[in-house]
Amino acid sequence: MKIDKHNTIILIFSALVLLTGCGKADSKADTDQSEIGAYKELLTEKLQESGSDSLGVALIDLNSDDIYELAIIEGDAHNQGAYLYTYKDGKAISLNTDEFPFYGEYGSFSYNPGNSKVFCDYETEDTFSEYYFNFEKDALKLEHSLRNEIVSFDDNEHLYYLDDEAVSEEEYDQTSEDLKANFFNSDYVNVYYGACSKVSTIEDIEEALSARITNTGEEKVMGESNNEVVTAAQFSEADREAFASGIATKEAGASATLEKEPEQEFVLNNEIEERCPVTFTANRSDVEYGEFSHATYFSETCGLERGYSILLPADYSEDKQYPVLYLLHGIFGDEYSFSGDASNKIKEIVGNMAAEGLIEETIVVCPNMYATSDPDQKPAFDNEACLPYDNFINDLVNDLMPHIESTYSVLTGRENTYLAGFSMGGRETIYITLQKPELFGYVCAISAAPGVVPSQDKFMSHEGQLIEDEMRFKDDQIVPNVFIICCGTRDSVVGKFPKTYHELLEKNGSDHIWYEITGADHDNNAIKSGLYNLLKQIAFDKA
């Protein structure tokens, strides 16, 4: 996909409709009670089989007939398996095929009620697969399958298959693009665990089956705000880590170790790539990587000593100067969120791209973005508890950046100062960039959380830092050379809010790059993609 870095990228994925368990049907007056009874019996059996595990449950409408289908997602917030059922002759009938259900990182699927099509994809260590089904006559029928197999991580060698027949990379890419354009050309629905009603007890079944899904072409709110403050204590450790530094995934080849430099030459261009190549996420024996360390600085903004993690090049020297990337974590995180999460491959991506001579050796600074003056204040899902995140712009500009520039041997100026953030960090990255564009030459907001403008999500109502008309660069401002906004197509946390930011920037005439990562959730795949494409744009710009 070729891009003009001064123009907005518009992908084919449009009109995303997030699935919820709170919409009431208007296309069907009443669901037959015998249908509900059959689904209730099925869920009771499933719940007993699963023990204490929670099920994600939703009634969906695959083809606008008089029958609702039942979607069941087994697992937790990380998702594991998806199942589909329909109702016929007084029974719940499985729609399973050899390709569906499936297990993987996501355990989710998409359907388009306008054309009765179902789509799913999943990854293993060395394979990425896509499946397209037609729903007809109470059955899922496989229409097309695509498979991308990695034969050699060292040489970046792949095999491509269409309907189990070997094809060229060009035919594979074109077919995938055509199929997606056909499937995603109108309103479609993503079905995933985070958007379903949760069923942990028999009592939960009745409530889950009382929900209906309508397809109106408008965004549905995943849950309703009731002014209750949602705190970190109400989430598991894994959930807090997912908010802060992404859901851990097993991306194909993510654990690969290369014994030597890849033989296939990397051709530098300014094209966006949805996935970071394995050659840059792998740990190479011929590359020496820097390690994260921890340090502190005094913040006049907060009146406190505050910490940060810093990744220095392995051969860091005061005799040389380095550009700096400030990398911002998500909600509930701190300065250790990225440095303590090896699955994001930060040191590998930065180190490998520097070793290839694509970018300069770069310092990465991971601050604690919760800029509060009260050491007892903690993050939570309410506006007051989120104010310290909005205050970080002052701490960054007035305290942290001057400290870094006076303590380490860095190149200064916007051309050598980069900014990126994930989730809440992505939200603040957008806000900081619009307020201080003269400070940062290269910027990437990954899976950005809501709250730059007034909005409501499943956790809270956001007052907003700007009104929608202010979501722009001022006419006389110096703007970043590159400003990227990206998000996974299956993000179960921030949903369509990153796309909304893109649409507002486009409407208000502010140049940026927008793209989506097919199949990615609020996860490491999105982070690696955003970081890689930011550094790739820097490499192309400075070549």
C-alpha positions in Angstrom: 0.0 0.0 0.0 1.7 3.2 -1.2 1.2 6.3 0.8 1.9 10.0 0.6 3.1 10.9 4.1 1.5 14.3 3.7 -2.0 12.9 2.9 -4.4 10.8 4.9 -4.6 7.1 4.3 -8.2 5.8 4.0 -8.4 2.0 4.3 -11.4 -0.1 3.2 -12.5 -0.9 6.6 -15.4 1.5 7.2 -18.6 1.8 9.3 -17.4 -0.5 12.0 -20.3 -1.6 14.2 -19.2 -2.8 17.7 -21.3 -5.6 19.1 -23.0 -5.0 22.5 -25.3 -6.8 24.8 -27.5 -3.8 25.5 -29.4 -3.0 22.2 -33.1 -4.1 21.8 -34.3 -5.6 18.6 -36.7 -3.7 16.4 -36.3 -5.9 13.3 -38.0 -8.8 15.1 -40.9 -8.1 17.4 -40.3 -11.0 19.7 -38.0 -13.9 19.8 -39.8 -17.3 20.0 -39.6 -18.5 23.6 -38.9 -22.0 22.4 -35.8 -20.6 20.7 -34.7 -18.9 23.9 -35.4 -22.1 25.8 -33.2 -24.1 23.4 -30.4 -21.6 23.8 -30.8 -21.6 27.6 -30.5 -25.3 27.7 -27.4 -25.2 25.5 -25.7 -22.5 27.6 -26.5 -24.4 30.8 -24.6 -27.4 29.5 -21.7 -25.3 28.2 -21.4 -23.5 31.6 -21.3 -26.8 33.4 -18.7 -28.1 31.0 -16.5 -25.0 31.4 -16.5 -25.1 35.2 -15.8 -21.7 36.6 -14.8 -20.1 33.3 -16.9 -17.2 32.0 -18.6 -17.4 28.6 -19.1 -14.5 26.2 -22.7 -14.7 24.9 -24.6 -12.7 22.3 -27.7 -13.1 20.1 -26.8 -12.1 16.5 -28.7 -11.9 13.2 -26.7 -13.5 10.4 -29.3 -13.1 7.6 -32.2 -10.9 8.8 -34.7 -13.8 9.0 -37.0 -14.6 11.9 -34.3 -16.6 13.8 -31.5 -15.2 16.0 -28.2 -17.1 15.9 -26.2 -17.6 19.2 -22.5 -16.7 19.4 -20.5 -18.1 22.3 -16.9 -17.0 23.0 -15.0 -19.2 25.4 -12.2 -17.8 27.4 -11.4 -14.5 29.1 -10.3 -11.0 28.0 -7.6 -12.6 25.9 -10.2 -14.7 24.0 -9.7 -18.3 23.0 -12.5 -19.9 21.0 -15.6 -19.0 19.1 -18.8 -21.0 18.4 -22.0 -20.4 16.4 -25.4 -21.9 16.7 -28.8 -21.5 15.0 -32.3 -22.7 16.0 -34.1 -25.4 13.9 -36.8 -27.9 14.7 -36.9 -27.0 18.3 -33.2 -27.4 18.9 -30.0 -25.4 19.0 -28.0 -26.5 15.9 -24.3 -26.1 15.7 -22.9 -24.2 12.7 -19.4 -25.6 13.3 -17.3 -26.6 10.3 -13.7 -27.8 10.0 -12.6 -24.2 10.0 -15.1 -22.9 12.6 -14.9 -23.0 15.6 -11.3 -22.1 15.9 -8.9 -21.3 18.7 -6.3 -18.6 18.8 -5.4 -15.3 20.4 -8.7 -13.7 19.5 -11.4 -16.3 19.3 -13.5 -13.7 17.5 -15.1 -13.3 14.1 -17.0 -10.8 12.0 -20.3 -11.0 10.1 -22.1 -8.9 7.6 -25.9 -9.2 7.8 -26.2 -7.4 4.5 -24.7 -10.3 2.5 -24.9 -13.1 5.1 -21.1 -13.6 5.1 -18.9 -14.5 8.0 -15.1 -13.8 8.3 -12.5 -15.1 10.7 -8.7 -15.2 10.8 -6.1 -16.5 13.2 -2.4 -17.0 13.6 0.0 -19.7 14.7 3.7 -19.4 15.2 4.3 -19.6 11.5 1.0 -19.3 9.7 -1.7 -16.6 9.2 -5.0 -17.8 7.8 -8.2 -16.1 6.6 -11.6 -17.8 6.1 -14.7 -16.4 4.3 -18.0 -18.2 4.8 -21.5 -17.8 3.3 -24.4 -18.5 5.7 -27.2 -20.2 3.8 -29.7 -22.9 4.5 -28.8 -23.1 8.2 -25.2 -23.8 7.5 -21.8 -22.1 7.2 -20.3 -22.9 3.8 -16.6 -22.1 3.2 -16.3 -19.7 0.3 -12.6 -19.0 0.3 -9.5 -19.6 2.4 -6.2 -17.8 2.4 -3.0 -19.1 4.1 0.4 -17.4 4.5 3.1 -19.8 5.8 6.5 -18.7 6.9 9.0 -21.3 5.6 12.2 -19.6 6.8 12.5 -16.8 9.4 16.1 -16.3 8.5 15.4 -15.6 4.8 11.9 -14.2 5.3 10.6 -16.9 2.9 6.8 -17.4 2.6 4.4 -19.8 0.9 1.0 -18.5 -0.1 -2.2 -20.5 -0.7 -5.7 -19.7 -2.0 -8.2 -22.5 -1.3 -5.3 -24.8 -0.6 -3.7 -24.1 -4.0 -0.3 -22.5 -4.1 -0.3 -19.0 -5.6 2.1 -16.1 -5.9 2.4 -13.4 -3.3 0.9 -10.9 -5.7 -2.2 -13.1 -6.3 -2.5 -13.7 -2.6 -2.4 -10.0 -1.7 -4.8 -9.0 -4.5 -7.3 -11.7 -3.5 -7.1 -10.8 0.1 -7.7 -7.2 -0.7 -10.7 -8.0 -3.0 -12.3 -10.3 -0.5 -12.0 -7.8 2.3 -13.4 -5.1 0.1 -16.4 -7.2 -0.6 -16.9 -8.3 3.0 -16.3 -4.9 4.7 -18.0 -2.7 2.1 -21.0 -2.0 4.4 -21.9 -2.2 8.0 -20.5 -5.3 9.6 -20.3 -6.5 13.2 -17.3 -7.7 15.2 -18.1 -10.4 17.7 -15.5 -10.8 20.5 -15.4 -11.6 24.1 -15.0 -8.1 25.4 -18.3 -7.0 23.7 -20.4 -9.9 24.7 -22.6 -10.4 27.8 -20.7 -12.4 30.4 -22.1 -15.6 31.7 -20.5 -17.1 34.8 -23.6 -18.5 36.6 -27.0 -20.0 35.6 -28.6 -16.7 36.7 -26.5 -14.8 34.1 -28.1 -16.8 31.2 -31.5 -15.1 31.4 -30.0 -11.6 31.2 -27.6 -12.5 28.4 -30.5 -13.9 26.3 -32.7 -10.9 26.9 -30.3 -8.8 24.9 -30.8 -8.1 21.2 -28.5 -6.7 18.5 -29.7 -4.4 15.8 -27.8 -3.3 12.7 -28.5 0.3 12.2 -25.1 1.4 10.8 -24.4 3.4 13.9 -21.8 2.8 16.7 -23.2 1.0 19.7 -21.9 1.9 23.2 -20.4 -1.2 24.9 -22.0 -0.8 28.3 -23.6 2.1 30.0 -21.9 4.6 32.4 -23.6 4.8 35.8 -21.3 7.3 37.4 -19.6 4.5 39.4 -15.8 5.0 39.6 -14.0 2.0 38.1 -10.6 1.6 39.7 -7.6 -0.6 39.0 -8.4 -2.8 41.9 -11.5 -4.0 40.0 -9.4 -5.5 37.3 -7.0 -8.5 37.3 -3.3 -8.0 37.0 -3.4 -9.3 33.5 -6.2 -6.8 32.6 -4.2 -3.9 34.1 -1.1 -5.0 32.1 -3.2 -5.2 28.9 -4.4 -1.6 29.5 -0.9 -0.4 30.2 1.2 -2.2 27.6 -1.0 -4.3 25.4 -2.5 -7.8 25.5 0.3 -10.3 25.2 0.1 -12.3 21.9 2.0 -15.1 20.2 2.6 -13.4 16.9 4.0 -15.6 14.1 7.8 -15.9 14.6 7.7 -13.6 17.6 10.1 -15.8 19.5 12.4 -16.4 16.6 16.1 -16.1 17.1 18.2 -15.4 14.0 21.8 -16.6 13.9 22.7 -14.1 11.2 21.6 -11.1 9.2 18.7 -12.0 6.9 19.9 -12.8 3.3 16.8 -11.1 1.8 17.6 -7.4 1.4 15.1 -5.0 3.0 14.0 -2.3 0.5 13.3 1.0 2.2 10.1 2.8 1.1 7.4 4.8 2.7 4.7 2.2 2.5 2.7 1.3 5.6 3.1 -2.4 6.6 0.4 -3.7 8.9 2.8 -6.2 10.6 6.3 -5.6 11.7 8.5 -8.1 9.8 10.0 -10.9 11.8 13.5 -9.9 10.8 13.0 -6.8 13.0 11.3 -8.4 16.0 13.7 -11.4 16.2 16.6 -11.5 18.6 19.7 -11.7 16.4 23.0 -13.1 17.4 24.9 -10.5 15.4 23.2 -7.6 17.0 24.1 -6.2 20.5 21.0 -4.7 22.1 20.8 -2.1 24.8 19.0 -2.8 28.1 16.5 -0.8 30.0 17.6 0.9 33.2 15.7 3.1 35.7 16.4 6.7 36.9 14.6 9.6 38.5 14.2 13.4 38.1 12.5 16.1 40.1 9.3 17.4 38.6 8.5 21.0 39.3 5.1 20.4 37.8 4.3 17.7 40.3 6.6 18.8 43.2 7.8 15.2 43.4 10.7 13.0 42.4 9.5 10.9 39.5 10.9 7.8 37.7 11.5 6.8 34.1 12.9 3.8 32.3 15.5 4.4 29.6 16.8 2.3 26.8 20.3 3.4 25.8 22.1 1.9 22.8 24.4 -1.0 23.7 27.5 1.1 22.8 26.2 4.4 24.2 28.9 7.0 24.4 29.1 10.6 25.6 31.2 11.2 22.4 28.1 10.7 20.3 24.7 12.2 20.2 21.4 10.3 19.8 17.8 11.1 18.8 15.2 10.4 21.5 11.8 8.6 21.4 9.4 9.3 24.3 7.1 6.2 24.6 4.0 6.6 26.7 2.2 3.7 28.4 -1.6 3.2 28.9 -3.9 3.6 31.9 -2.9 1.9 35.1 0.7 1.7 33.8 3.9 3.3 35.0 7.5 3.7 33.8 8.1 -0.1 34.1 5.1 -1.0 31.8 7.1 -1.1 28.6 10.5 -1.9 30.0 9.1 -4.9 31.8 7.1 -6.3 28.8 9.5 -8.1 26.5 6.7 -9.2 24.2 6.5 -5.7 22.7 10.0 -6.2 21.2 11.0 -2.6 21.7 14.7 -3.1 22.1 14.7 -5.6 19.2 12.9 -3.4 16.7 15.0 -0.3 17.6 18.2 -2.3 17.7 17.7 -4.3 14.5 16.7 -1.2 12.5 19.7 0.6 13.8 22.0 -2.4 13.0 20.6 -2.4 9.4 21.6 1.3 9.1 18.0 2.3 8.6 17.8 4.6 11.6 20.3 6.2 13.9 20.9 4.5 17.2 18.1 5.9 19.3 17.4 6.5 23.0 14.0 5.3 24.2 12.5 7.0 27.3 9.5 5.4 29.0 8.1 7.9 31.6 5.5 7.5 34.3 2.7 9.4 32.6 0.5 9.8 35.7 1.6 13.4 36.5 0.0 13.9 39.9 1.2 16.1 42.8 -0.6 13.7 45.3 1.4 10.5 45.8 -1.7 8.8 47.1 -3.8 9.5 44.0 -4.4 6.5 41.8 -5.7 6.0 38.3 -9.3 5.1 37.8 -12.0 5.4 35.2 -13.4 8.9 36.1 -12.5 12.4 34.9 -10.8 13.5 38.1 -8.6 10.5 38.3 -7.6 11.0 34.6 -6.6 14.6 35.1 -2.9 13.7 35.9 -2.7 12.1 32.5 -3.8 15.3 30.9 -1.2 17.1 33.1 1.6 15.1 31.7 2.1 17.5 28.8 3.4 20.0 31.4 5.7 17.5 33.1 7.1 16.3 29.8 7.8 19.7 28.3 9.0 21.5 31.4 10.7 18.8 33.4 11.4 15.5 31.8 12.7 16.7 28.4 15.0 19.2 29.9 16.3 16.6 32.3 17.0 14.1 29.5 18.7 16.7 27.4 21.0 17.7 30.2 21.7 14.2 31.5 22.3 12.3 28.3 24.1 12.9 25.1 21.1 13.6 22.9 20.4 15.4 19.6 17.9 18.2 20.2 15.4 19.8 18.0 12.1 18.5 16.5 13.9 16.5 13.8 15.5 14.3 16.5 12.6 14.2 19.0 10.0 11.5 18.5 6.7 10.8 20.4 4.6 7.6 20.5 2.0 6.3 22.9 -0.3 3.4 23.4 -4.0 3.5 24.6 -4.1 6.3 27.2 -0.6 7.1 26.1 -1.9 7.3 22.5 -4.6 9.7 23.6 -2.1 12.0 25.3 0.2 11.7 22.3 -2.5 13.2 20.1 -3.2 15.9 22.6 0.4 16.8 23.1 1.1 16.8 19.4 -1.8 19.2 18.7 -0.7 21.5 21.5 3.1 21.4 21.0 3.7 20.3 17.3 6.8 22.4 17.1 8.6 20.0 19.5 8.1 16.7 17.8 9.1 15.8 14.2 7.7 12.2 14.2 4.7 11.0 16.1 2.6 7.8 16.4 -0.6 7.3 18.4 -1.3 3.6 18.8 -4.8 2.4 19.8 -5.5 5.8 21.3 -8.0 5.9 24.2 -11.1 8.2 24.1 -11.0 11.6 25.8 -9.2 14.0 23.6 -12.7 15.2 22.7 -15.9 14.7 24.7 -17.1 11.1 24.4 -18.4 8.1 26.2 -17.1 4.5 26.2 -17.9 1.4 28.2 -16.0 2.7 31.2 -16.9 6.3 31.7 -18.0 9.6 30.2 -15.1 11.7 29.1 -15.3 15.5 29.4 -12.7 16.0 26.7 -9.6 18.1 26.5 -10.7 19.8 23.2 -13.9 20.4 21.4 -14.2 18.7 18.0 -13.4 21.9 16.0 -10.2 22.2 18.0 -9.0 18.8 16.9 -6.5 20.3 14.4 -3.2 22.1 13.9 -3.5 25.8 13.9 -2.9 27.5 10.5 0.4 29.1 11.6 1.9 26.1 13.4 4.9 24.0 12.4 3.5 20.5 12.1 5.2 17.1 12.5 6.9 15.6 9.5 5.0 12.4 10.2 1.9 12.0 12.3 0.5 8.4 12.4 -2.7 7.1 14.0 -3.3 3.4 14.0 -5.4 0.7 15.7 -6.3 -3.0 15.4 -9.5 -3.9 13.6 -10.5 -6.0 16.6 -9.6 -3.7 19.4 -11.8 -4.8 22.4 -10.8 -1.8 24.6 -10.9 1.4 22.5 -13.1 0.2 19.6 -13.6 2.8 16.9 -12.3 5.9 18.9 -8.9 6.0 17.0 -10.8 6.0 13.7 -13.0 8.9 15.1 -9.8 10.9 15.8 -8.7 10.2 12.2 -12.0 11.4 10.8 -12.0 14.6 12.9 -8.4 15.4 11.8 -9.4 14.7 8.2 -12.5 16.9 8.5 -10.5 19.7 10.1 -7.8 19.6 7.4 -4.9 18.3 9.5 -2.4 16.0 7.6 -1.7 12.6 9.1 -1.4 8.9 8.2 -4.2 6.6 9.3 -4.2 2.8 9.0 -5.6 -0.3 10.7 -3.9 -3.6 11.6 -6.1 -6.4 10.4 -6.9 -8.9 13.2 -5.1 -7.0 15.9 -6.7 -6.4 19.3 -5.6 -3.9 22.0 -2.3 -5.8 21.9 1.4 -6.2 21.2 0.8 -6.7 17.5 -0.7 -3.1 17.3 2.2 -1.7 19.3 4.9 -3.4 17.2 3.2 -2.3 14.0 3.0 1.3 15.2 6.5 1.5 16.5 7.9 -0.2 13.3 6.1 2.1 10.9 7.0 5.2 12.9 10.7 4.3 12.7 10.4 3.2 9.0 8.9 6.7 8.2 11.8 8.3 10.0 14.3 6.1 8.1 12.7 7.0 4.7 12.5 10.7 5.6 16.1 10.9 6.7 17.5 8.7 3.9 
